Amino acid sequence: MPARSNATAKATPALAHFQTYLKQNSVPHTWNVDDNGHDSTSWRNNLYHFAQYLFR
C-alpha cells in the first residue's frame, strides 16, 4: 500500500512522528488526514477508500 500524505502538518505531533517513523523504516502504509473529524462525510470517504484497498 503506497504512502499517501496530504496534510501531515494538521496531524498531532505524535501521529506525525509515527508517520515519519513508518516512512524512515520503509513500512508500507496509507496516511490520510482530512478536515472532517469523525462525521459522516469522513466515515463515508474513508470506508470507500478502505473497501477499494480491501477488495482489489
C-alpha positions as CSV (number, residue, x, y, z in Angstrom):
1,M,0.0,0.0,0.0
2,P,1.7,3.3,-1.0
3,A,2.2,6.0,1.5
4,R,-0.1,8.9,0.8
5,S,0.3,12.1,2.7
6,N,-1.9,15.1,2.1
7,A,-2.0,17.0,5.4
8,T,0.8,15.9,7.7
9,A,1.0,19.4,9.2
10,K,-2.5,19.1,10.5
11,A,-1.8,15.9,12.4
12,T,-0.9,15.8,16.0
13,P,2.8,15.8,16.7
14,A,2.7,12.2,17.9
15,L,0.9,11.0,14.8
16,A,3.2,13.0,12.6
17,H,6.2,11.4,14.3
18,F,4.6,7.9,13.9
19,Q,4.2,8.5,10.2
20,T,7.8,9.7,9.9
21,Y,8.9,6.6,11.6
22,L,6.9,4.4,9.2
23,K,8.5,6.2,6.2
24,Q,12.0,6.0,7.6
25,N,11.6,2.3,8.1
26,S,10.0,1.7,4.7
27,V,6.8,0.4,6.2
28,P,4.1,0.3,3.5
29,H,1.1,2.4,4.7
30,T,-1.6,4.8,3.8
31,W,-1.6,8.1,5.6
32,N,-4.6,10.3,5.1
33,V,-5.6,13.3,7.3
34,D,-8.7,15.2,6.4
35,D,-10.6,18.1,7.9
36,N,-13.8,16.2,8.6
37,G,-13.1,14.6,12.0
38,H,-15.5,11.8,12.9
39,D,-18.5,13.0,11.0
40,S,-20.5,11.0,8.4
41,T,-18.5,12.5,5.5
42,S,-15.2,11.4,6.9
43,W,-16.6,7.9,7.6
44,R,-18.1,7.6,4.2
45,N,-14.9,8.7,2.4
46,N,-12.6,6.6,4.5
47,L,-14.8,3.5,4.2
48,Y,-14.9,3.9,0.5
49,H,-11.0,4.0,0.2
50,F,-10.6,1.1,2.7
51,A,-13.1,-1.0,0.7
52,Q,-11.2,-0.2,-2.6
53,Y,-8.0,-1.4,-0.9
54,L,-9.6,-4.5,0.7
55,F,-11.4,-5.8,-2.4
56,R,-8.9,-5.2,-5.2
